[in-house]
Structures are given as structure tokens and as C-alpha cells.
Amino acid sequence: MSNPELSERELEVLHLMAQGMSNLDIATALIIAESSVKSHVN
């Protein structure tokens, strides 16, 4: 069974998504690759 809790980074990404930021905007804000943002979303 998987862990239903989100990591700290996943929560950061979720918070920024809730503010309407795009994956690219989130990646820039967190200084990570856009592919990493997509991975956290999944």
C-alpha cells in the first residue's frame, strides 16, 4: 500500500499550482527542472 502523505516538495508544488502557476513558473521559482515539477505532480 502506498503512503498517502505528500512530501514537502510535493506540497510546495501543490501550493504554487493552487496559485495558478504553470509548471515552468513553478520550476523557475523552486530552481528545479520542469520535468521534476511534472514528476512531483504525478
N, C-alpha and C positions, 0 to 999 in steps of 0.2 A: 504494500500500500504506500502511495506517495505521501510526502509531507505537504499538508495544505498551506503551511505558512510561507509567506513571501520573504525573500532575502532583503537585506537593507537596500541593496542596489535596485531590486525589482520594485520596492516601494518608492524609491526616488523616481524611477522611470514612470511608474503609475501616477504619481503626483504631478509630474510635468505633463503627462498625457492629458490629465484631467484639466490642466490649464490651457489645453488646445495646442500644445506644441507638437510639431512634426517630429518624425524620427530623426531627421537631420538636425533640427534645432536641439533636440534632447542630446544627441551625440556631441554636438558642439558645446553645450552647457556643461556636460559631465566629462568632457575631454576623453571620449571613447569613440570607437568606430560605430558607424551606423548599423553595421551587421551585428554588433554587440547589443545595441538597443533592440533590434528585431529579436534576437535570441532571448533577451530578458522578457519581452512581451509574450513570447511563446511559452 
